[in-house]
Amino acid sequence: MPSTRPLRPFLFTSLLLALVVAVAPVTAQAPKTGGVLVTSPLSATPSLSPHEESTIATVQQASPCFNNLVYYDPARKQESVDTIIPELAEKWSWQDNYRNLVFFLRKDVKWHDGKPFTSQDVKYTFDMVRGAPDAKARLKVNPRKLWYEAVEAIEAPDPYTVVFRLKHPQPSLLLMLASGYSPVYPAHVPVAEFKNKCVGTGPFKLKDNKPGELVEYVRNPDYFVKGRPYLDGIKFVIIRDRSTQIAALQSGQLDVAGSGWNKTNAENARSGAPKLIIGEADSNVNDNVLINFKKAPFNDVRIRRAINLALDRKAYLIGPRQGAATFGGALLPRPAGVWGLTAPEVAKLPGMGDAKKQKAEAKKLLAEAGFTASNPLKIVVATRALAIYVDTASWMVDQLEQVGVQATLEQIETGVWHPKMTRLEYQVALNLTGVGVDDPDAQLFENYHCGSQRNFSGYCSEEIDRLMAQQSQTLDRAKRLALVNEIDRKLQADGARPILGWGKQYEVHWPHVKGWAVHENSIYNVGRRQDVWLDK
């Protein structure tokens, strides 16, 4: 029978001390300085100008060079308005019920060429991006112009104050300014030079850029964050073949890899090198189908709906995505996202039902449009010449053939992929789309608004544009969510850009890589890498 006597004082003290020792926190290892981190990005970048590009490859390779006014805290896993931290702005303030956004800038920042950073650089950058009539420069390509459509004027009353004056309230402006797509450019450097060079304020300075081969940075000794960066440099090495990337990581030639890998690639890499660490998170990137609304016969709603129904989403999840994706509409699905349709609504979308019945419906629609076994629809399915695109596009070709569509796959190099999509020089395409911010303004205006340069399908609806503007200035979150869900349902019913699913991301690195940040709902806003260090 257990004793009910109280513990003797010395025994109680001994147990208490043992408990304290057992739960005492382990002292964090102090970061080491030095070393060059070597990684392989998704692909070669078309330029080092994030404002002009629509690929994560540019964000990955340009982010170490630049800074934003504000940025998402790399150490916080979930991106939201509550995780935005200062960069070039020391602090900020909303005024006049979200009509004016005022930034107070740091006074200790220099561009990499030694010139001082001031409010004029901010005004120059965002006047250029929003296409202001008196902007001092123009972007050759401007995919995110509509992010700033609500901005009426940008004022720089003194060297360290900037005011964004809005036509109407737009709370999401701050979130979009925190995106990896929103760095500040120097007013004294012609924007055309960012094709191959980079002059920023960031933690790393450009050392070498060999387009298609590598982008190399060295530590910025004048960086305004004292003691950062820890690394002497970062080297982005372009390795086009996925198997070669895996081998390079396993052999230690790369410290980090995984961008553009699927789940099996990540697991295969670790099977050959068990010490490798795999990180999985939502990417805020969706696999989607572009159907050219401007080109016959795809301007026939029956053809578009048939293609949508032919693509069995459950087969997509098992096949090219190998279980690592989430079903959804135009906005990042829950729980990673906060604006997406509910699971019951997603379950009712085209392609989510019984595959046999939907393929039969697709054949019926094709026949009504004049395409039968004796007169099949013949199409070219275009995609970007990257393995993660080709995986899904190849599956898509097979799915279309099951309903009698004769599809041929065309692979297009990264440098011409986005220009071709912008000019609608395709019939049907498999695309990956990420905007970097889980907010409706970023996703909807850029990809679905009439006339947007990144509206690659040519879809246009005056009703949708009106609802977009309405939700953007709605301050009540519940009312805004209801509007956003209404827009999403209409987009899916219209087949504006059929969504297959939202893929997971993989980052695979060696244990000696410390401070490698990964966000759970985006791959776009962790590229500064000033806190990364090598334990070797």
C-alpha positions in Angstrom: 0.0 0.0 0.0 1.6 3.4 -0.9 2.7 5.6 1.9 0.8 8.7 2.7 3.6 10.4 4.7 4.7 13.8 3.5 8.1 14.1 1.7 11.0 15.0 3.9 12.3 18.5 3.3 15.6 17.5 1.8 14.0 15.0 -0.5 11.5 17.5 -1.7 14.3 20.0 -2.4 16.3 17.5 -4.3 13.3 16.6 -6.5 12.6 20.2 -7.2 16.2 20.9 -8.2 16.1 17.9 -10.5 12.8 19.1 -12.1 14.3 22.6 -12.7 17.4 21.0 -14.3 15.2 18.8 -16.5 13.0 21.6 -17.9 15.7 24.3 -18.1 15.8 25.7 -21.6 18.8 24.8 -23.8 20.9 27.9 -24.5 20.5 28.8 -28.2 23.7 28.5 -30.2 25.1 31.8 -31.2 25.1 32.4 -35.0 28.4 32.1 -36.8 29.5 34.6 -39.4 31.1 33.8 -42.7 30.6 31.2 -45.5 28.8 31.3 -48.8 25.4 29.6 -49.0 24.9 27.7 -52.3 21.4 27.0 -53.6 19.6 26.2 -56.8 16.5 28.3 -57.5 13.4 27.2 -59.5 14.9 28.4 -62.8 17.0 31.2 -64.3 15.4 34.6 -63.8 14.4 36.7 -66.8 15.8 39.8 -64.9 16.5 41.1 -61.5 13.5 43.5 -61.5 10.7 42.0 -59.4 8.2 44.7 -60.4 8.4 43.6 -64.0 8.3 39.8 -63.5 5.7 37.2 -62.5 7.9 34.3 -61.4 9.1 33.2 -58.0 12.5 32.7 -59.6 13.0 36.4 -59.8 11.8 36.9 -56.2 14.2 34.2 -55.0 17.2 35.7 -56.7 16.5 39.4 -56.3 15.2 39.6 -52.7 18.7 39.5 -51.1 19.6 42.7 -53.0 16.5 44.8 -52.1 14.4 46.0 -49.2 10.7 46.9 -48.9 9.1 49.6 -46.9 7.7 46.8 -44.8 8.1 43.0 -44.9 6.6 39.9 -43.5 8.6 38.7 -40.4 10.7 35.7 -41.6 10.5 34.2 -38.1 6.7 34.1 -38.0 5.2 31.1 -39.8 1.9 32.6 -40.8 1.8 35.8 -42.8 -0.8 38.3 -41.9 -1.2 42.0 -41.1 0.0 41.2 -37.6 3.3 39.8 -38.8 4.4 42.8 -40.9 7.6 44.4 -39.6 9.6 47.5 -40.6 12.4 47.5 -43.2 13.0 50.9 -44.9 10.2 52.4 -42.9 10.7 52.7 -39.2 7.0 53.0 -38.5 3.8 53.7 -40.3 0.3 55.0 -39.6 -3.1 54.7 -41.3 -5.1 57.9 -41.2 -8.5 59.2 -42.3 -10.2 55.8 -42.0 -7.7 54.0 -44.3 -7.5 56.8 -46.8 -3.9 57.9 -46.1 -1.0 55.6 -45.3 2.0 57.5 -43.9 5.5 56.0 -43.7 8.4 57.4 -41.6 11.6 56.2 -43.1 15.0 55.2 -41.7 17.8 57.8 -41.9 20.8 55.4 -41.9 20.3 53.7 -45.2 22.6 53.8 -48.3 22.2 52.3 -51.7 24.9 49.8 -52.7 26.6 52.5 -54.7 26.8 54.7 -51.7 24.0 57.2 -52.5 21.6 57.9 -49.6 18.1 56.4 -49.6 15.3 59.0 -49.3 11.6 59.4 -49.7 12.1 60.3 -53.4 13.1 56.7 -54.1 9.9 55.5 -52.7 7.8 58.0 -54.6 9.8 57.2 -57.8 9.2 53.4 -57.4 5.5 53.4 -56.8 4.6 56.2 -59.1 6.4 54.1 -61.8 4.5 50.9 -60.8 1.1 52.5 -60.6 1.7 54.3 -63.9 1.2 57.8 -62.6 1.0 60.4 -65.4 4.0 62.3 -64.0 6.0 59.2 -63.2 9.7 59.7 -64.0 10.1 56.2 -65.5 7.9 53.5 -67.1 8.1 49.7 -66.6 8.4 47.7 -69.8 6.1 45.1 -68.3 3.9 45.9 -65.4 1.9 42.9 -64.0 1.0 44.5 -60.7 -0.1 47.9 -61.8 -3.7 47.3 -60.6 -2.5 46.6 -57.0 -2.1 50.3 -56.8 -5.2 51.5 -58.7 -6.6 53.0 -55.5 -3.6 55.3 -55.0 -4.4 58.8 -56.0 -1.1 60.4 -55.2 2.2 59.7 -53.5 3.7 62.6 -51.6 7.2 63.1 -50.2 6.9 66.1 -47.9 10.5 65.7 -46.6 13.4 63.2 -47.2 12.1 60.7 -44.6 8.3 60.9 -44.9 6.1 59.3 -47.6 2.3 59.5 -47.8 0.2 57.2 -50.0 -3.1 59.1 -50.6 -6.0 56.8 -51.6 -9.1 57.5 -53.6 -11.0 55.2 -51.2 -10.1 53.0 -48.3 -7.9 50.0 -49.1 -6.6 48.2 -46.0 -4.8 45.5 -48.1 -2.3 48.1 -49.5 0.0 47.5 -46.5 0.0 43.7 -47.1 0.8 44.1 -50.8 3.7 46.5 -49.9 5.1 43.8 -47.7 5.3 41.3 -50.6 8.5 40.1 -52.2 7.2 41.7 -55.4 7.3 45.2 -53.8 10.9 46.3 -53.3 12.0 50.0 -53.4 14.2 50.9 -56.4 16.8 53.7 -56.6 15.6 56.8 -58.4 19.0 57.4 -59.7 19.5 54.1 -61.5 17.6 53.6 -64.8 15.2 50.7 -64.4 16.4 49.1 -67.7 19.7 48.3 -66.0 17.9 45.8 -63.7 17.7 43.4 -66.6 21.1 42.2 -65.5 22.3 44.2 -62.5 20.9 45.1 -59.1 21.6 48.2 -57.0 19.6 47.9 -53.8 19.8 48.6 -50.1 19.6 44.9 -49.1 21.9 42.7 -47.0 23.7 41.5 -50.1 25.4 43.2 -53.0 25.5 41.7 -56.5 28.9 40.3 -57.3 28.2 38.4 -60.5 25.3 37.7 -62.8 25.7 35.2 -65.6 22.2 34.9 -67.1 21.1 31.3 -67.3 24.1 30.2 -65.2 24.3 31.9 -61.8 23.6 34.9 -59.7 26.1 35.6 -56.9 26.0 38.1 -54.0 28.5 39.2 -51.4 27.8 40.7 -47.9 26.8 44.3 -47.8 29.1 45.8 -45.1 27.0 48.9 -44.9 23.7 47.2 -44.2 21.5 49.1 -41.8 20.7 46.1 -39.7 23.7 45.9 -37.4 25.5 42.5 -37.4 23.6 41.3 -40.5 23.9 39.5 -42.7 25.8 36.6 -41.2 26.8 35.0 -44.5 29.7 36.3 -46.6 27.6 35.6 -49.7 24.9 33.7 -51.5 25.3 31.9 -54.8 22.3 30.8 -56.9 23.4 28.1 -59.3 21.1 27.3 -62.2 20.7 23.5 -62.5 17.9 22.7 -65.0 17.6 19.0 -64.5 15.8 17.9 -61.3 17.8 14.7 -61.0 21.0 16.6 -61.2 19.8 19.0 -58.5 19.0 16.1 -56.2 22.5 14.6 -56.8 24.2 18.0 -56.2 22.4 18.4 -52.9 23.2 14.9 -51.8 26.8 15.3 -52.6 27.0 18.6 -50.6 27.6 20.8 -53.6 24.3 22.6 -52.6 23.3 23.6 -49.1 19.6 24.1 -50.0 17.4 22.9 -52.8 13.8 21.8 -53.4 12.2 24.7 -55.2 10.1 23.1 -57.9 10.3 19.7 -56.4 7.4 17.4 -55.7 7.1 15.3 -52.5 8.8 12.3 -54.1 11.8 14.3 -55.2 12.2 15.6 -51.6 11.9 12.1 -50.1 14.3 10.7 -52.8 16.9 13.3 -51.9 16.7 12.4 -48.2 16.8 8.6 -48.9 20.3 9.1 -50.4 21.4 11.5 -47.6 19.4 10.7 -44.4 20.7 13.9 -42.6 18.9 16.2 -45.0 15.9 18.1 -43.5 12.7 18.4 -45.4 10.3 21.3 -44.8 6.8 21.2 -46.2 4.3 24.1 -46.3 1.6 25.7 -48.4 3.1 27.7 -51.3 0.3 30.1 -52.1 0.7 28.8 -55.7 -2.0 27.1 -57.6 -1.9 24.8 -60.6 -4.4 26.3 -63.1 -5.6 25.9 -66.7 -5.5 28.8 -69.1 -8.1 28.7 -71.8 -7.8 31.4 -74.4 -11.1 33.3 -74.3 -10.1 35.3 -77.4 -9.4 32.4 -79.7 -11.9 30.1 -81.5 -13.1 27.6 -80.7 -12.3 28.3 -77.0 -14.6 31.4 -77.1 -17.4 28.8 -77.0 -18.4 28.2 -73.4 -19.2 24.6 -74.2 -15.6 23.9 -75.1 -14.2 25.6 -72.0 -16.6 23.7 -69.7 -15.8 20.4 -71.4 -12.1 20.9 -70.7 -12.8 21.8 -67.1 -15.0 18.7 -66.6 -12.5 16.4 -68.3 -9.8 17.2 -65.6 -10.4 14.9 -62.7 -9.1 16.8 -59.6 -8.9 13.7 -57.5 -6.7 12.0 -60.1 -4.6 15.2 -60.2 -4.0 15.0 -56.4 -3.0 11.3 -56.6 -1.0 11.7 -59.8 1.2 14.8 -60.5 0.8 16.2 -57.0 1.3 12.9 -55.1 -1.1 13.8 -52.4 0.6 17.2 -51.7 -2.0 19.7 -52.6 -5.3 21.3 -51.4 -8.4 21.8 -53.4 -9.8 25.3 -53.7 -11.0 28.1 -55.9 -9.3 31.4 -56.8 -8.1 32.2 -53.2 -5.8 30.1 -51.1 -7.9 27.4 -49.4 -8.4 27.1 -45.7 -6.7 26.5 -43.2 -3.6 28.0 -44.8 -5.6 30.8 -46.3 -8.3 32.9 -44.8 -10.3 34.0 -47.9 -11.0 30.8 -49.7 -14.3 29.0 -50.3 -15.5 26.5 -47.7 -14.8 22.8 -48.2 -18.4 22.0 -49.0 -18.5 24.7 -51.7 -15.1 23.5 -53.2 -16.5 19.9 -53.3 -19.2 21.1 -55.8 -16.8 22.7 -58.3 -16.3 21.3 -61.8 -13.9 18.4 -61.8 -14.5 17.5 -58.2 -17.4 15.1 -58.7 -17.7 11.6 -60.2 -15.0 11.3 -62.8 -16.9 9.0 -65.1 -20.1 11.1 -65.2 -18.1 14.3 -65.7 -16.1 12.9 -68.6 -19.4 11.8 -70.2 -20.7 15.3 -69.8 -17.5 16.7 -71.3 -17.9 14.4 -74.4 -21.6 15.5 -74.7 -20.6 19.2 -74.7 -17.8 18.6 -77.2 -20.3 16.9 -79.5 -22.8 19.8 -79.2 -19.9 22.1 -80.3 -19.3 19.9 -83.3 -16.3 17.8 -82.1 -16.8 14.0 -82.3 -14.7 10.9 -82.7 -14.7 11.5 -86.5 -13.9 15.2 -86.0 -11.9 15.5 -82.8 -10.8 18.7 -81.2 -7.1 19.1 -81.8 -5.2 21.4 -79.4 -1.8 22.3 -78.2 -1.3 22.4 -74.5 1.5 24.8 -73.7 3.5 24.9 -70.5 6.7 26.3 -69.0 9.7 24.1 -69.6 10.2 23.2 -65.9 9.7 19.7 -64.5 7.0 20.8 -62.0 5.0 22.3 -64.8 5.5 19.4 -67.2 4.5 16.8 -64.6 1.0 18.2 -64.5 0.7 19.2 -68.1 1.5 15.7 -69.2 -1.2 14.4 -66.9 -3.6 17.0 -68.4 -2.9 15.8 -72.0 -3.8 12.2 -70.9 -7.0 13.4 -69.2 -8.1 15.3 -72.3 -7.4 12.4 -74.6 -9.9 10.3 -72.4 -12.7 12.6 -73.7 -11.6 12.5 -77.3 -9.5 15.7 -77.4 -6.2 15.2 -79.3 -3.7 17.2 -77.3 0.0 17.8 -78.0 2.3 19.2 -75.3 4.5 22.3 -76.1 7.2 23.2 -73.6 8.2 26.9 -73.6 11.4 28.4 -72.0 11.0 30.7 -69.0 12.3 33.8 -70.7 9.5 33.8 -73.3 6.8 32.0 -71.2 5.2 35.0 -69.5 5.4 37.3 -72.6 3.6 34.7 -74.7 0.9 34.3 -72.0 0.5 38.1 -71.8 0.0 38.3 -75.6 -2.4 35.3 -75.4 -0.2 33.4 -77.9 -1.5 30.0 -77.0 -4.7 27.8 -77.1 -4.7 26.0 -73.8 -2.0 26.1 -71.2 -1.0 24.6 -67.8 0.2 27.3 -65.6 1.3 27.8 -62.0 0.2 31.1 -60.4 1.3 32.7 -57.2 1.0 36.3 -56.1 2.8 36.3 -52.8 0.1 37.7 -50.6 -3.0 35.9 -49.2 -5.3 38.9 -49.9 -8.1 39.2 -52.5 -6.8 42.4 -53.9 -3.5 40.9 -54.9 -5.0 37.8 -56.4 -8.1 39.1 -58.1 -6.9 42.4 -59.6 -3.8 40.9 -61.0 -5.3 37.7 -62.5 -8.9 38.4 -63.3 -9.4 42.1 -63.8 -10.2 43.2 -67.4 -7.0 44.5 -69.0 -4.6 43.3 -66.4 -1.3 42.2 -68.0 -1.3 39.0 -65.9 -4.9 38.1 -66.9 -3.5 35.4 -69.1 -6.9 34.0 -70.2 -8.3 37.2 -71.5 -11.4 36.8 -69.2 -13.3 40.0 -68.7 -16.5 40.6 -66.7 -17.7 44.1 -65.8 -19.7 42.6 -62.9 -16.6 40.9 -61.5 -14.6 44.1 -61.8 -17.3 46.0 -59.9 -17.4 43.5 -57.1 -13.6 43.5 -56.9 -13.6 47.3 -56.3 -16.4 46.9 -53.8 -14.7 44.2 -51.7 -11.4 46.1 -51.8 -12.8 49.1 -49.9 -15.0 47.1 -47.5 -13.6 47.5 -44.0 -15.9 45.0 -42.3 -14.0 41.7 -42.6 -17.1 39.5 -42.5 -18.8 41.5 -45.3 -15.6 41.5 -47.3 -15.3 37.7 -47.0 -18.9 37.3 -48.2 -18.1 39.5 -51.3 -14.9 37.7 -52.0 -16.6 34.3 -51.8 -19.3 35.5 -54.2 -16.6 36.6 -56.7 -14.9 33.3 -56.4 -18.1 31.3 -57.0 -18.7 33.3 -60.2 -15.2 32.9 -61.4 -15.4 29.1 -61.0 -18.8 29.0 -62.7 -17.4 31.1 -65.6 -14.3 28.9 -65.9 -12.3 32.0 -65.9 -9.1 30.1 -64.9 -9.9 26.6 -63.8 -8.0 25.7 -60.6 -6.7 22.2 -60.3 -5.3 22.6 -56.8 -3.0 24.5 -54.5 0.4 22.8 -54.2 2.7 22.3 -51.3 6.2 23.6 -51.3 9.4 21.7 -50.3 12.7 23.1 -49.0 15.4 20.5 -48.4 18.6 21.5 -46.6 21.6 20.2 -44.7 21.5 20.5 -40.9 24.4 23.1 -41.0 22.0 25.6 -42.6 20.6 27.6 -39.7 17.9 30.4 -39.8 16.5 29.2 -43.1 13.0 30.7 -42.8 9.9 29.0 -44.3 6.4 30.5 -44.2 3.4 28.2 -44.0 1.3 30.2 -46.4 3.7 31.6 -49.0 7.1 31.1 -50.7 7.4 34.7 -51.8 8.3 36.7 -48.7 11.2 35.0 -47.0 14.0 35.7 -49.5 16.0 38.4 -47.7 18.2 35.7 -45.9 19.9 38.1 -43.7 19.5 35.8 -40.7 20.8 32.6 -42.4 24.1 31.2 -41.1 26.2 28.2 -41.6 27.2 25.9 -38.7 30.4 24.6 -40.3 
